[in-house]
Amino acid sequence: MSESADTSSASSRARMERLVGFLNSEEAAGLPLAELEARLEAERQELVNALMQDHAESRPEQTGQRGKAIASARVTRHRAGR
């Protein structure tokens, strides 16, 4: 992985580290499983959004369309069958 790839994904990595830290916390251990699952689902979506944003922001040299890439990365997408 290149240095620019490491830099561009720094916010996503930080978000992931916070999520792992939360999962190892007493707070998470004390939550009912259904509540923990709901929180993880919301955090998962935020992490995917952050990954897409980081990726979109790292692509302008390749696409020459930085604004379009960033705008499309902020669109909420739904999987088929949901």
N, C-alpha and C positions, 0 to 999 in steps of 0.2 A: 504494500500500500504506500502511496506517495505521501509526502509531507503535507501537500495541499489537501489530500483526501482526509488525513488525520485532523487537520485544522477545520475543514468544512463540516465535519461530523462531531465537533466538540460539544455542541449543545445537546445533540442527541445522546451522546455518550454520558454526559452529565445527568440527563433525565433518566437514563437506564440505571445508572449507579444509584440515584435517589430511590428508584423503584425497588432495586435489590435491597438497599438499606432498609426501606420500609418493610419489605417482606421478612427481614430478619429482626424486626423490632417487636417489643412487647405489645405495642398497639395492634399490630397485625395479628399477633398470636391471640389477642383477646377478642377479636372480631368474630361474629358468627360467620360460618363459611359462605353463606349466601351474600352477606354484606361485603366480605372480602372479594368474592368473585365479581360483584358489581363494580367495586372500586378498581380492581385489576382490569376489567373490560374498558372502563373509561380511560385509565392510564395507558392501556395498550393503544387505543385510538390516538391519544395525544402523542405517544411515542412514534407511531407510524407517520403521523402528520409532521412531526419534527424531522424525521428521517427524510421524508419527501422534500420538505423545505430546504434542509441542508443540501440535499442532492441537487435540487433545482438551482440553488444559489451557486453551486460549484460548476454549473454547466454553461455559463454565458459565453465562454471562449469557444465552446464546441458548437453551440447553436446560433449564437448571435441574436438570440431572442430572449434575453433575460427576463423582461417583463412578462412575456407570455408564459414562460416556464414557471415563474413564481406564482402568477395568478392561477394557473391550472393546478399547482401543488396545494393551493388553499381550498380547492373544491372538495366538498365532502362526497366521498364515493361509497356506494353500497354494493356489497357482493350480490351476485345473482342468487336467487333463491331465498332471500331474506325479506 
